[in-house]
Amino acid sequence: MCQLESTKCIFLFCLGISIIMCSVIYLRTKMPAEEKTLHPTSCRQFASECRPFLPERVEYILNSHLQCSEMIRDLHFITRPLSQDEETYPLAFIVTVHKDLELFVRMLRGIYMPQNVYCIHIDAKAPQEYKVAIRRLVECFHNVFLSSRSETVTYAGFSRLQADLNCMKDLVKSKINWRKVVNLCGQDFPVMSNLELVQYMQSKEWRDKNMTPGVKQPESMRYRTQSHYHENVVLNIAQRMLGQKKAPPPHNLQIYFGTAYYALTRAFVDFVLDSPKAQDLLEWSKDTFSPDEHYWVTLNHIKEAPGSHADGGWEGAIRAIKWGDQEGTKHDGCRGHYVRNICIFGLKDLPWIINRNDMFANKFESNSYPEALDCLEQWHRNKVLKQATVPIEASWLLAKQVTSRNILSYNSTAGA
């Protein structure tokens, strides 16, 4: 009983710290614009008491002689379903990664629940040490596995789409009766809790529907599918082959353009893997530019596809992304920096992310803006635990242990 009360105190203390940090961030962001700096304002006022815990990063996982149970404890993974709603609606996740082990571990523990299932695709060209570290971690979970086949992924190439398909083929063999599958990349981070994901996917709008935001392919995007492209592994990009025009899409399909991210029903995944129409579109897409941005959304507009959203557009709160060409219209600017027209989030981007409450946010880099990740992760875990209907275990807290003396000191200061 004493241990439970102590755990509650620690949780409430860190929840308070998280609220204070987010409030400070929000208020600062609402103030008149200041000169931008590459060094975000610190949010670690209470760093010694409330700091995300990832011991020794790569070295911990590679060199640790701990048992899996000890590693799971030390890395603060949640080990029990937090509600009956979540337990009875397991999700599948496809995660494609190639770098930044710390971000991957923190993202995985942010989305991990023991009732779900996770397929991890590691880029074949990733460093060997990186592959070994992820394999070492994955082996500690009954419901996390590496894809049976790895692709050498190139930017905007077919290999990125193939990586997801490899995981889908593995996931349909899983003993876990997952209901929907969501795909992530290694620079995503969750915003919704697992409970919120389950509730959102079971809402009236999406209960039996696939989520693939997108519209009929605009004229400005037709270059992607009207010419042949090949993957240049050396330059890591899909390059256009001059002077060669592609044949029209099979089955007289209308091509759509949208996001590469999705939430798909299990029946739709079976359709993707077994339908001749889906297979013909896949074959046609092999030499197009960024086929993952037309393949899923095009199939989801076929009326006979299970869970199709034939009249759908950009609906679906699937990602919080700041596009450079939308600055001033969809958002007020990137507080980090842009890479390929996408914002790498900084600390002052967090209020925008939290207020939108999309399923996930993209993109983060643990080395560029570590405090943005620190604060979002602490905020997210506190929300997850606050929604739990089971007793909270001490190892689920991301913060360091706090002594009663520290709590009393903080309370007396706050009450002054």
N, C-alpha and C positions, 0 to 999 in steps of 0.2 A: 504493500500500500504506500509506504514511504517512497519507494522507488517510482511508483506511478505519479505521486504528487510532485516529486522532483522533476520528472519528465515533463509534466504539464507546465511547471514553472518555467523550465527552459524553453519550451515551445512558445508560451505566451510572451516571454521576454523577447525572443527573437522575432516573433510576429510584430511586437511593438516596434522593434528596431527597424524591421522591414517597412512598416507603415511610415515611420518617421523619414526613412531614406527616400521612399517614393514621393512623400509629400514635399520634401526639400527639392527633389529633382523637378517635380511638377511646378512648384512655385517659381523656381529659377527659370524654367522654360517659359513661363507665362510673362516674365519680366521683359522689358525692352531688349531688343537684340543687341548682343555684345559681339565684340570681335571674335571670330572663330579661332580656336586653338587646336592643335593636334593632341594636346594633353587634357583629357576630360577632367572635370571637377571630381575630387575624391568623394566616394560614398562610403569609405571605410572608417567613419568616425569611431566605430566600436569594433575595429578589426580584431582585437584580441579576444573578444567574446563571440562575435557573430561573423565567422568567415567560412565560405564554402571550403569543403575539405576534399582535397585530391592529393594524397600523400605521394611525394616524390615522382609524380607524373609517370612517364614511361618506365623509369627505373623500378618503380614499385611493382608494376605488373610483370615486367620481364624478370626481375631478380627475386621476387617475393617467394619465400618458401612456406607461406601460410597456406592452410587448407582453404578450399573454396568458400566454406562458410565464414571464415574469418575475413577473407577478401571482400565478400559481399557485405559484411558488417562494416568494415572499414571504409568502403566506398559508398555506404549509406543507401543501398538499394532497398526498395520496399519489397517485403517478402510475403505479404498476404493481400488478398483482394480487400479493398477498402469499403466496398458496399456490395449489396446483393445485385443491384442494377448492373454494376460492372462485371461481376462474376458470371452473370447469365448472358452477357453480350460481349464475348471475347473479340478482340480486334487483331488483325494481322498488320504488320509493318514491314515495308521493304526499305532498307537503308543502304544507300550507295555511298561509299567513302573512298578517299584516296590520300588524305593528309589530316594533320591536326588531331593527334590521338586524344589530347585533353578534351577538346570540344566534343569528340565522339563519345567519350566516356560520360561526360556530363549530360549530353543529349540523351544517351541511352538510359541513364538512371532517371532522367526527367520523364521519359515515356514508358519506362519498364513497369509492368504489372505481371504477376505470376500466371494469370489466366490468359494472357495474350500470347502471341507467337511472333517472332522476329527473324527475318531473313536479312543477313548482312552480306552485301556484295562489296568486296575489296577490289579496287582497280588492280589489274594484273601488273601494272608498272609501278605500283606503290613499293616503297623500300621494304626490304625483307624484315627488318626490325619491327616495322609498323605492323606487318602481317602477323608476325609471331606474337606481338603484344595483344592484338585483337583476338587471335585464336586462343591465347591463354585465358583471356577474360571470358570469351564466349563459352568455353568448355565448362564454366562454372554454373551454367544455367540449362535447365531441361528444355526450355522453350525458346532459346536463341541459338541460331546455327548459321554457318557460312554457306553461301550459295554453292551448289554443286559444280558450277562452272563460272569462271571469272573471265571478264572481257577486258581488253586494253581500251579504256574509254578515251575518246577524243571529244573535244569541244564541238557541240552541234552535230556530232556524228551519230550514225545508226547504233553504234556500240552502246550508247547511253540507254536507248530504248531496249536493246537486247538484254542489258543487265537486269532491268525490271522483269522482263519476260522469263529470264532464267530463274529468278526468285519465285515468280508466280507458279512455274512448273513444280518447284519444290514445295511451295505452300499448299497446293491442292492435295499433296500427299500427307500433310500433317494430320496427326490424330486430334489436334485441337480444332474444334468445330467453330472456327472464326466466322464472323458475320460480314465484315467489310474489311477491305485492305486499303491502307494508306501508304503513299510513298514519300520518302524523305531523302535529302542529301545530307552530307556531313556538315554543312554549315547552317542547317535549320536548328531551331530551338522551339520547344512547345510553349504556347501561350495558354490555351485551354488545358484544364486538367483532364485526366482520363475520364472522369465522371462526366465532365462537360462535353467531351468528344462523343461519348455514348449517347448522352441526351440529345445532342445536336443531330447525330446521325439517325436517331429514332424520332426526330421531330416530324410533324405532319408533312413538311416540304420534302424531307429527304429519307423518310422511313424505308421505302423500297426503291429509291432512286440512286443512280450514280451521280457523283459530283465531278464534272469536268468542265470548268468554266471556259467559255469560248464562243466565237461567232463564225459566220460564214467567212471564209478566207478573203480578206480585203485585197484590193488590187496591189497595194504596196507590199504584200507578203507573197505574191504568186511566184516571184523569182525562186523561192525555196523549193517549189515542186514542179517547175517547168523546165528546169535544166538538170543534168546529171551532176552529182557531187561524189567525190571519193574522200575517204579518210586518210589524212596525212599524219601518220603516227609520229613522225619526227617533229613536225611543227605543231602537233596536237590540235588539229582543226580539220573540219570538213571543207575541202576546196572545190570550187566550181570547175567543171570541165568545159572549156570554151567550145562553142560551135555545136554542141549536142543538146537537142531538145528531147524531153521525155514524152512518152505516149500518155494519153489521158488516163486518169485513174480507173481501176477495174470496176465492173458492174455499174458504170456510169455514176459513181459515187460523187456527191458534193463534198469537197474538201473544206474542213473547218480549221480555224486557227485559234489556239488558246494556250492555256498554261500546261506545263509538263506535269503538274501535280494533280492528284485525283484522290477520290474516295470511292471505291468500287464494290458492288455487291459480289458475293461469291458466285452467283449464277452468271454474272457478266464476265467474270474471270474465266469460267468454263467456256463461255461463248468466244472469248478472245483466243483461247487455246485450241478450240475444236472447230469453229465455224469456217467453212471454205471462204466465205466473204472476208472474214477477218484475216485469214492467212494470205489471201490474194492481195489485200491492201498492205499487209506487212511486207510481202515480197516487192511490191511496187515502191514502197517507202525506203528500201534499203539504200538507194543512192540519191536521197533528198537531203535538204539542209534542215537540221534539227527536227527530225521526224517525230520525236516525242511531243512536240507542240502541235501536231495535227492528228496523230494516230488515235489517241484515246478519245479526243473530243469528236472526231469524225465518226468513229464507231458508236459513240453514245448518241448520235443523231440518227442512227438506223432504227426504225420503228420496231423491228422484230427483235432487237437486242434486249435481253433482260434488264429491266431497270433503266431503260433509255430515257433521255431527257430531250426528246426530239425538238421541242420548241424552246429549249433553254438558251440562255446567253451567258453573261458573265456572273450569274448568280453563284453563291457559295463562298463562305468566308474561309477560304482554304489557306491563304498566305497573306501575311503583312509584308509587303515589299515596297521599297521606295525606288521607283524608276527615275533615272536622271531626267528623262524627257517629260516627266509629269510634275517636275518641281514647279510650285506656284499654282498648280491646279488641283492635284490630288493630295499633295503634302507641302509642307513649308520648308523643305530642304533636308539634306543629309547632314547629321552632326558628326558623322565619321568621315568616310571618303567613298567615292564611287570606283567600282571596278566593273568594266564591261557594262556600264550604264545602270548598275545595281548598287545600292548603298550598303556598305559594310557598316553596321550600326555602331554608333557611339553611345555614350551614357545618356546624353540628352535626347536621344531618339526613343527612350523607353516610355515616356508618357504617351506618345503617339501609338506605340505598339500596344500598350496596355489598354488604352481607350478603345482601340479598334476591336480587340478581343477576337482576332482570327484564330484558326486552329493552331497555326505555327507562324513563326517569323523567320525571314531569310534576308540577309546573310549576317553571320557573325564570324569573327576571327579572335581566338583566345589571346593571341599575342598583340594584336593591334589595339584592341579596346577591352582589356580584361575586366574592367570594373562594370562595363555594360552587361557582360555575361554573369558576373558575380551577383549583381543586384537583381537581374531578371530571374536567375536561378533561385535565389533565396525567396523572392516574391512568389514564384511559381510553387515551390515546395511548401511554403506556408499555406498557400491556398489549397493545395492538394490535401494536406493534413487537416486543415480546418473543416473540409467537407467529409472527412472520413467518418464512418459509422462504427468503426472498431477501435479498440484501445490503441493509442499511439506508442510504438516502441522507440526507445531512446536512440537506437541506431539509425532510425529514419530521419533524424534531424541533421541538417547540414552543418549546423553551428557546432563550435567547440563546446565542451562542458562548461557550465557557468556555476560558480560557487554561490551559496546563499548570501555570502558577504557581498559579492558583486551585485546580486539582484537587489539587496537592501540598499546598497550604495546608489544604484541607478534609480530605485523608487524614491529615495529621499531627495535626490537631485531633481527628479521630474516633478515632485510635489512641491518643491520650493517656489 
